[in-house]
């Protein structure tokens, strides 16, 4: 739930910057830094699209995966947790690259970009903690299942792989 809320906040920030870049907003409200300098630099475009548009796509994707993970079917899915961790790791790396450009190439800081980088980092931390929790839950379930098998004595009379193979292919009605 927390990841979905953070992704929603990031989506609003990215939408705001995208609307400025596309000309729907005249000036950016920026109390600290030089948002317009950053947003009008050549680095505000990536692969032919505004960086903010990539941010919108990223936060929408993270929001969607986070919401899917809230359903009972995928609540403890290790695959979904890994996907979210990978997506958010990519978001942090991209944010680090953009922050580097702001600090050392453009020589200007955009407060909204900093907010987005902080949100991307927070999403990554949440995703890693979720992945850790899901792994621990799966380990607990596996340990419980193994304990149940030990209690029932299941498989104790199977001595070797050939013995197991013979049991699998033998006709149960043939003694």
MARVOSE-594108 format. One line per 5 residues: for each residue x, y, z of N, C-alpha, C, O. Coordinates in Angstrom, 3 decimals, padded with zeros to 6 digits. Layout:
// MARVOSE-594108
X/Y/Z/X/Y/Z/X/Y/Z/X/Y/Z  ...
// end
This chain:
// MARVOSE-594108
000.824/-001.185/000.000/000.000/000.000/000.000/000.870/001.252/000.000/000.571/002.223/-000.696  001.949/001.227/000.784/002.829/002.385/000.874/003.493/002.667/-000.469/003.625/003.824/-000.869  003.910/001.616/-001.164/004.542/001.805/-002.480/003.568/002.456/-003.449/003.966/003.316/-004.234  002.312/002.065/-003.409/001.317/002.656/-004.308/001.126/004.139/-004.002/000.994/004.947/-004.921  001.109/004.504/-002.725/000.951/005.907/-002.348/002.154/006.748/-002.777/001.992/007.866/-003.265
003.354/006.209/-002.593/004.561/006.930/-003.000/004.604/007.052/-004.529/004.984/008.098/-005.055  004.220/006.002/-005.232/004.181/006.057/-006.694/003.160/007.083/-007.176/003.392/007.772/-008.170  002.048/007.185/-006.485/001.036/008.180/-006.846/001.578/009.597/-006.660/001.346/010.467/-007.498  002.292/009.825/-005.570/002.914/011.142/-005.348/003.923/011.441/-006.457/003.969/012.559/-006.972  004.723/010.456/-006.819/005.692/010.626/-007.913/005.008/010.895/-009.234/005.500/011.677/-010.047
003.881/010.253/-009.451/003.114/010.467/-010.672/002.654/011.919/-010.772/002.726/012.519/-011.845  002.186/012.484/-009.667/001.747/013.880/-009.677/002.911/014.827/-009.990/002.747/015.783/-010.749  004.074/014.566/-009.410/005.251/015.409/-009.677/005.642/015.302/-011.151/005.888/016.316/-011.804  005.699/014.086/-011.670/006.086/013.890/-013.065/005.052/014.497/-014.019/005.420/015.069/-015.045  003.771/014.379/-013.691/002.730/014.995/-014.522/002.871/016.514/-014.555/002.708/017.135/-015.606
003.172/017.105/-013.414/003.357/018.548/-013.332/004.508/018.991/-014.240/004.376/019.952/-014.998  005.637/018.282/-014.155/006.787/018.632/-014.993/006.507/018.358/-016.472/006.959/019.111/-017.335  005.780/017.308/-016.766/005.441/016.999/-018.154/004.515/018.063/-018.740/004.674/018.472/-019.890  003.558/018.501/-017.948/002.637/019.536/-018.427/003.397/020.832/-018.716/003.072/021.536/-019.672  004.395/021.153/-017.910/005.221/022.329/-018.191/005.994/022.127/-019.498/006.001/023.000/-020.366
006.636/020.980/-019.622/007.470/020.707/-020.802/006.633/020.705/-022.076/007.128/021.089/-023.136  005.389/020.286/-021.992/004.518/020.249/-023.174/003.804/021.581/-023.416/003.061/021.723/-024.386  004.033/022.554/-022.532/003.505/023.889/-022.753/002.135/024.165/-022.162/001.524/025.184/-022.482  001.642/023.289/-021.313/000.335/023.505/-020.696/000.411/024.415/-019.469/-000.605/024.946/-019.022  001.613/024.592/-018.929/001.829/025.453/-017.772/002.851/026.509/-018.190/003.887/026.180/-018.767
002.558/027.777/-017.898/003.451/028.864/-018.321/004.769/028.890/-017.583/005.824/028.916/-018.217  004.742/028.882/-016.265/005.969/028.890/-015.472/005.842/027.866/-014.360/004.751/027.578/-013.868  006.972/027.335/-013.984/006.993/026.368/-012.893/007.041/027.099/-011.559/007.734/028.107/-011.423  006.321/026.604/-010.597/006.415/027.124/-009.237/007.599/026.406/-008.603/007.559/025.201/-008.350  008.640/027.169/-008.356/009.878/026.576/-007.857/010.472/027.532/-006.836/011.075/028.542/-007.201
010.304/027.217/-005.568/010.774/028.136/-004.523/012.272/028.003/-004.264/012.895/028.936/-003.758  012.846/026.871/-004.600/014.272/026.639/-004.406/014.847/026.062/-005.689/014.287/025.123/-006.256  015.948/026.612/-006.145/016.612/026.064/-007.322/016.213/026.772/-008.598/015.602/027.840/-008.577  016.570/026.159/-009.697/016.349/026.729/-011.024/015.637/025.709/-011.900/016.219/025.156/-012.833  014.385/025.473/-011.589/013.624/024.437/-012.273/013.550/024.676/-013.786/013.724/023.744/-014.572
013.299/025.898/-014.184/013.150/026.183/-015.614/014.461/025.988/-016.364/014.455/025.561/-017.518  015.588/026.296/-015.719/016.891/026.070/-016.357/017.068/024.581/-016.645/017.498/024.196/-017.732  016.737/023.766/-015.676/016.862/022.316/-015.845/015.878/021.818/-016.900/016.241/021.027/-017.770  014.640/022.281/-016.819/013.597/021.776/-017.718/013.763/022.250/-019.158/013.225/021.622/-020.070  014.492/023.337/-019.387/014.711/023.813/-020.758/016.075/023.419/-021.299/016.418/023.773/-022.426
016.860/022.688/-020.507/018.177/022.247/-020.987/018.016/021.124/-022.001/016.950/020.521/-022.123  019.096/020.857/-022.724/019.039/019.763/-023.714/018.889/018.408/-023.034/018.498/017.431/-023.672  019.201/018.346/-021.736/019.121/017.093/-020.988/017.704/016.778/-020.520/017.471/015.729/-019.919  016.761/017.671/-020.786/015.368/017.448/-020.377/014.635/016.536/-021.353/013.458/016.230/-021.163  015.336/016.103/-022.400/014.781/015.156/-023.373/015.609/013.868/-023.303/016.826/013.907/-023.121
014.931/012.736/-023.450/015.617/011.444/-023.458/014.941/010.553/-024.487/013.747/010.270/-024.390  015.704/010.120/-025.461/015.200/009.278/-026.556/013.989/009.906/-027.242/013.039/009.209/-027.599  014.028/011.214/-027.422/012.982/011.922/-028.159/011.760/012.317/-027.353/010.830/012.910/-027.899  011.741/012.003/-026.074/010.609/012.343/-025.218/011.105/013.133/-024.013/012.237/012.943/-023.568  010.259/014.022/-023.481/010.663/014.721/-022.256/010.931/013.725/-021.127/010.226/012.726/-020.981
011.956/014.015/-020.338/012.290/013.142/-019.208/011.081/012.978/-018.295/010.859/011.902/-017.739  010.303/014.040/-018.140/009.109/013.960/-017.286/008.105/012.937/-017.816/007.398/012.302/-017.033  008.038/012.774/-019.127/007.139/011.769/-019.707/007.604/010.369/-019.324/006.787/009.493/-019.039  008.916/010.163/-019.318/009.457/008.887/-018.858/009.116/008.685/-017.384/008.820/007.572/-016.950  009.161/009.775/-016.624/008.789/009.697/-015.214/007.335/009.300/-015.024/007.010/008.492/-014.155
006.464/009.874/-015.843/005.039/009.511/-015.776/004.873/008.019/-016.061/004.159/007.318/-015.343  005.536/007.542/-017.114/005.432/006.117/-017.463/005.975/005.237/-016.332/005.381/004.216/-015.987  007.104/005.646/-015.767/007.719/004.884/-014.676/006.791/004.814/-013.462/006.523/003.730/-012.942  006.310/005.959/-013.019/005.458/005.972/-011.826/004.127/005.258/-012.077/003.592/004.623/-011.169  003.588/005.352/-013.293/002.366/004.596/-013.608/002.619/003.096/-013.533/001.801/002.349/-012.996
003.751/002.658/-014.073/004.079/001.226/-014.053/004.271/000.738/-012.619/003.771/-000.324/-012.249  004.998/001.516/-011.812/005.215/001.125/-010.414/003.884/001.117/-009.657/003.630/000.226/-008.847  003.047/002.103/-009.925/001.727/002.149/-009.290/000.913/000.917/-009.667/000.288/000.299/-008.804  000.915/000.558/-010.941/000.150/-000.611/-011.398/000.648/-001.896/-010.733/-000.151/-002.694/-010.244  001.960/-002.093/-010.717/002.512/-003.309/-010.098/002.215/-003.317/-008.598/001.902/-004.362/-008.029
002.314/-002.159/-007.968/002.015/-002.074/-006.533/000.560/-002.411/-006.248/000.260/-003.106/-005.276  -000.338/-001.927/-007.081/-001.762/-002.214/-006.887/-002.074/-003.681/-007.156/-002.894/-004.280/-006.459  -001.431/-004.259/-008.154/-001.610/-005.688/-008.425/-001.153/-006.501/-007.213/-001.783/-007.494/-006.849  -000.050/-006.070/-006.592/000.480/-006.767/-005.425/-000.414/-006.696/-004.204/-000.239/-007.469/-003.262  -001.369/-005.778/-004.209/-002.303/-005.681/-003.081/-003.383/-006.759/-003.127/-004.007/-007.058/-002.109
-003.606/-007.343/-004.304/-004.618/-008.391/-004.431/-004.180/-009.672/-003.754/-002.985/-009.936/-003.627  -005.138/-010.465/-003.321/-004.816/-011.693/-002.586/-004.048/-012.698/-003.440/-003.267/-013.488/-002.911  -004.262/-012.676/-004.752/-003.579/-013.624/-005.634/-002.081/-013.397/-005.652/-001.315/-014.360/-005.678  -001.644/-012.137/-005.639/-000.225/-011.817/-005.771/000.385/-011.219/-004.505/001.505/-010.710/-004.546  -000.322/-011.272/-003.393/000.147/-010.617/-002.163/001.518/-011.129/-001.720/002.332/-010.346/-001.232
001.783/-012.398/-001.877/003.051/-012.981/-001.435/003.871/-013.505/-002.611/004.650/-014.446/-002.458  003.698/-012.903/-003.771/004.383/-013.362/-004.972/005.833/-012.894/-004.994/006.108/-011.694/-004.994  006.749/-013.841/-005.013/008.171/-013.498/-005.072/008.498/-012.868/-006.427/009.339/-011.973/-006.511  007.839/-013.332/-007.479/008.085/-012.778/-008.807/007.687/-011.316/-008.899/008.407/-010.503/-009.478  006.542/-010.986/-008.329/006.077/-009.598/-008.342/006.989/-008.714/-007.489/007.275/-007.573/-007.852
007.439/-009.244/-006.365/008.362/-008.486/-005.513/009.689/-008.244/-006.224/010.262/-007.159/-006.128  010.170/-009.247/-006.931/011.414/-009.076/-007.704/011.226/-008.064/-008.819/012.104/-007.238/-009.068  010.085/-008.124/-009.489/009.795/-007.161/-010.556/009.791/-005.742/-010.010/010.396/-004.846/-010.598  009.120/-005.537/-008.899/009.046/-004.209/-008.294/010.430/-003.726/-007.862/010.767/-002.557/-008.054  011.224/-004.608/-007.286/012.584/-004.234/-006.875/013.427/-003.863/-008.089/014.189/-002.897/-008.042
013.299/-004.618/-009.170/014.046/-004.307/-010.391/013.617/-002.993/-011.018/014.448/-002.194/-011.448  012.302/-002.779/-011.065/011.793/-001.527/-011.635/012.272/-000.324/-010.831/012.711/000.679/-011.394  012.182/-000.436/-009.517/012.558/000.698/-008.684/014.075/000.906/-008.668/014.538/002.038/-008.528  014.843/-000.159/-008.807/016.303/-000.012/-008.924/016.642/000.770/-010.189/017.523/001.629/-010.178  015.943/000.470/-011.271/016.138/001.208/-012.513/015.776/002.681/-012.326/016.474/003.564/-012.824
014.692/002.939/-011.613/014.283/004.315/-011.337/015.322/005.078/-010.532/015.574/006.252/-010.800  015.926/004.423/-009.548/016.957/005.072/-008.731/018.191/005.364/-009.584/018.762/006.451/-009.498  018.598/004.410/-010.395/019.774/004.622/-011.248/019.541/005.775/-012.230/020.431/006.599/-012.441  018.362/005.833/-012.822/018.044/006.919/-013.745/018.029/008.256/-012.996/018.530/009.258/-013.505  017.461/008.271/-011.799/017.434/009.488/-010.985/018.850/009.928/-010.606/019.144/011.123/-010.594
019.719/008.975/-010.298/021.106/009.311/-009.981/021.797/009.959/-011.182/022.526/010.941/-011.036  021.562/009.404/-012.355/022.141/009.965/-013.574/021.637/011.388/-013.800/022.421/012.282/-014.118  020.335/011.599/-013.636/019.764/012.936/-013.828/020.281/013.921/-012.770/020.529/015.087/-013.078  020.443/013.460/-011.540/020.971/014.319/-010.485/022.421/014.690/-010.780/022.836/015.827/-010.555  023.185/013.731/-011.282/024.560/014.024/-011.705/024.561/015.123/-012.769/025.350/016.065/-012.694
023.678/014.998/-013.756/023.600/016.013/-014.815/023.251/017.384/-014.233/023.830/018.396/-014.629  022.313/017.413/-013.300/021.932/018.685/-012.680/023.120/019.325/-011.964/023.379/020.518/-012.117  023.825/018.533/-011.197/024.905/019.063/-010.367/026.162/019.430/-011.152/026.779/020.461/-010.887  026.544/018.593/-012.117/027.857/018.749/-012.738/027.839/019.161/-014.209/028.879/019.536/-014.751  026.701/019.101/-014.850/026.642/019.475/-016.266/025.792/020.728/-016.458/026.239/021.696/-017.072
024.581/020.710/-015.940/023.659/021.838/-016.116/023.977/022.954/-015.121/023.697/024.121/-015.395  024.548/022.615/-013.988/024.830/023.562/-012.902/023.572/024.248/-012.395/023.585/025.448/-012.122  022.507/023.509/-012.269/021.241/024.018/-011.735/020.491/022.846/-011.114/020.625/021.701/-011.545  019.709/023.158/-010.103/018.928/022.133/-009.400/017.452/022.462/-009.551/017.039/023.614/-009.416  016.665/021.433/-009.834/015.212/021.572/-009.903/014.638/020.885/-008.663/014.860/019.695/-008.444
013.901/021.647/-007.857/013.364/021.071/-006.620/012.429/019.905/-006.911/012.386/018.946/-006.140  011.681/019.969/-008.010/010.762/018.888/-008.347/011.518/017.632/-008.764/011.072/016.513/-008.510  012.658/017.826/-009.401/013.492/016.682/-009.772/014.074/016.021/-008.531/014.174/014.796/-008.461  014.457/016.836/-007.554/014.968/016.301/-006.295/013.865/015.521/-005.568/014.109/014.438/-005.035  012.666/016.078/-005.554/011.531/015.377/-004.934/011.306/014.040/-005.634/011.088/013.024/-004.973
011.357/014.032/-006.946/011.162/012.793/-007.694/012.270/011.785/-007.383/011.996/010.595/-007.232  013.512/012.247/-007.287/014.627/011.351/-006.962/014.459/010.758/-005.563/014.747/009.582/-005.345  013.997/011.568/-004.624/013.764/011.075/-003.261/012.636/010.038/-003.269/012.734/009.008/-002.600  011.577/010.307/-004.018/010.463/009.354/-004.102/010.907/008.052/-004.762/010.511/006.973/-004.320  011.727/008.135/-005.815/012.229/006.929/-006.482/013.087/006.109/-005.520/013.005/004.881/-005.500
013.906/006.793/-004.724/014.741/006.102/-003.740/013.880/005.455/-002.660/014.134/004.321/-002.253  012.874/006.168/-002.205/011.950/005.626/-001.210/011.228/004.390/-001.757/011.052/003.405/-001.040  010.816/004.442/-003.009/010.177/003.277/-003.635/011.122/002.084/-003.661/010.706/000.953/-003.413  012.384/002.334/-003.959/013.360/001.246/-003.989/013.515/000.618/-002.604/013.545/-000.607/-002.480  013.611/001.437/-001.576/013.743/000.931/-000.207/012.513/000.102/000.161/012.640/-000.980/000.735
011.335/000.606/-000.165/010.097/-000.131/000.121/010.091/-001.469/-000.620/009.718/-002.493/-000.048  010.499/-001.464/-001.879/010.501/-002.689/-002.681/011.487/-003.714/-002.131/011.181/-004.906/-002.092  012.666/-003.266/-001.708/013.663/-004.184/-001.155/013.170/-004.771/000.177/013.350/-005.960/000.438  012.559/-003.947/000.999/012.005/-004.448/002.263/010.879/-005.452/002.009/010.769/-006.459/002.709  010.047/-005.174/001.007/008.969/-006.107/000.651/009.550/-007.427/000.157/009.076/-008.498/000.535
010.569/-007.350/-000.682/011.207/-008.562/-001.194/011.791/-009.381/-000.048/011.672/-010.606/-000.032  012.414/-008.713/000.899/012.964/-009.404/002.066/011.855/-010.088/002.867/012.014/-011.226/003.308  010.737/-009.393/003.051/009.618/-009.971/003.806/009.002/-011.168/003.089/008.670/-012.170/003.723  008.849/-011.066/001.786/008.267/-012.172/001.016/009.195/-013.378/001.051/008.735/-014.511/001.196  010.499/-013.143/000.919/011.451/-014.262/001.004/011.382/-014.933/002.375/011.400/-016.161/002.461
011.304/-014.144/003.442/011.221/-014.706/004.793/009.931/-015.512/004.955/009.935/-016.581/005.566  008.835/-014.998/004.408/007.563/-015.708/004.481/007.644/-017.039/003.742/007.167/-018.058/004.242  008.242/-017.034/002.561/008.382/-018.272/001.793/009.307/-019.258/002.508/009.056/-020.463/002.497  010.370/-018.753/003.127/011.256/-019.627/003.891/010.508/-020.254/005.069/010.679/-021.439/005.356  009.686/-019.467/005.744/008.888/-019.990/006.851/007.921/-021.066/006.378/007.763/-022.099/007.030
007.279/-020.822/005.247/006.339/-021.817/004.703/007.067/-023.094/004.322/006.558/-024.191/004.553  008.266/-022.962/003.736/009.040/-024.140/003.343/009.468/-024.918/004.576/009.395/-026.147/004.584  009.910/-024.232/005.610/010.313/-024.897/006.842/009.127/-025.631/007.473/009.277/-026.750/007.963  007.960/-025.004/007.459/006.757/-025.643/007.999/006.402/-026.893/007.192/006.065/-027.925/007.772  006.474/-026.813/005.876/006.158/-027.962/005.023/007.149/-029.100/005.262/006.761/-030.268/005.301
008.420/-028.760/005.421/009.429/-029.793/005.678/009.188/-030.446/007.041/009.358/-031.657/007.187  008.797/-029.655/008.031/008.501/-030.208/009.351/007.306/-031.163/009.272/007.308/-032.216/009.908  006.302/-030.796/008.501/005.135/-031.662/008.331/005.535/-032.977/007.677/005.047/-034.036/008.073  006.418/-032.924/006.680/006.868/-034.155/006.024/007.664/-035.034/006.985/007.534/-036.258/006.962  008.488/-034.411/007.832/009.255/-035.199/008.809/008.321/-035.882/009.814/008.563/-037.026/010.198
007.271/-035.204/010.237/006.326/-035.764/011.211/005.579/-036.950/010.613/005.376/-037.958/011.289  005.173/-036.841/009.365/004.402/-037.912/008.740/005.272/-039.071/008.285/004.769/-040.160/008.008  006.596/-038.837/008.205/007.483/-039.906/007.754/007.414/-040.124/006.253/007.864/-041.159/005.761  006.865/-039.176/005.521/006.715/-039.313/004.076/008.077/-039.486/003.427/008.983/-038.682/003.647  008.221/-040.534/002.627/009.421/-040.773/001.844/010.530/-041.498/002.576/011.601/-041.700/002.006
010.312/-041.897/003.824/011.382/-042.549/004.576/011.715/-043.936/004.041/012.843/-044.404/004.193  010.744/-044.595/003.416/011.007/-045.948/002.935/011.612/-045.953/001.528/011.889/-047.023/000.987  011.820/-044.786/000.931/012.485/-044.713/-000.371/013.977/-044.565/-000.116/014.420/-043.628/000.548  014.749/-045.514/-000.661/016.163/-045.541/-000.344/017.047/-044.936/-001.430/018.139/-044.453/-001.130  016.604/-044.953/-002.674/017.469/-044.464/-003.747/016.621/-043.955/-004.907/015.406/-044.149/-004.948
017.282/-043.312/-005.827/016.592/-042.802/-007.011/016.027/-043.944/-007.850/014.895/-043.827/-008.320  016.757/-045.048/-008.066/016.160/-046.157/-008.836/014.916/-046.723/-008.162/013.950/-047.088/-008.832  014.946/-046.794/-006.826/013.790/-047.286/-006.085/012.589/-046.373/-006.333/011.473/-046.852/-006.535  012.817/-045.072/-006.318/011.751/-044.100/-006.548/011.243/-044.215/-007.995/010.040/-044.122/-008.238  012.148/-044.415/-008.943/011.759/-044.538/-010.348/010.903/-045.783/-010.556/009.902/-045.738/-011.271
011.290/-046.882/-009.939/010.504/-048.110/-010.052/009.107/-047.919/-009.494/008.141/-048.400/-010.087  008.972/-047.238/-008.384/007.661/-046.994/-007.793/006.798/-046.136/-008.707/005.582/-046.316/-008.770  007.424/-045.208/-009.413/006.670/-044.299/-010.276/006.141/-045.019/-011.509/005.049/-044.700/-011.980  006.890/-045.982/-012.045/006.478/-046.628/-013.290/005.784/-047.969/-013.070/005.170/-048.499/-013.997  005.866/-048.518/-011.887/005.248/-049.806/-011.599/003.727/-049.679/-011.541/003.188/-048.683/-011.060
003.069/-050.682/-012.028/001.611/-050.762/-011.970/001.212/-050.991/-010.512/001.667/-051.959/-009.903  000.370/-050.123/-009.937/000.014/-050.270/-008.516/-000.713/-051.576/-008.205/-000.713/-052.019/-007.057  -001.323/-052.190/-009.192/-002.043/-053.448/-008.959/-001.142/-054.651/-009.077/-001.547/-055.762/-008.733  000.099/-054.452/-009.565/001.053/-055.559/-009.711/001.957/-055.562/-008.484/002.694/-054.598/-008.279  001.929/-056.608/-007.660/002.718/-056.653/-006.430/004.162/-056.835/-006.647/004.929/-056.888/-005.686
// end
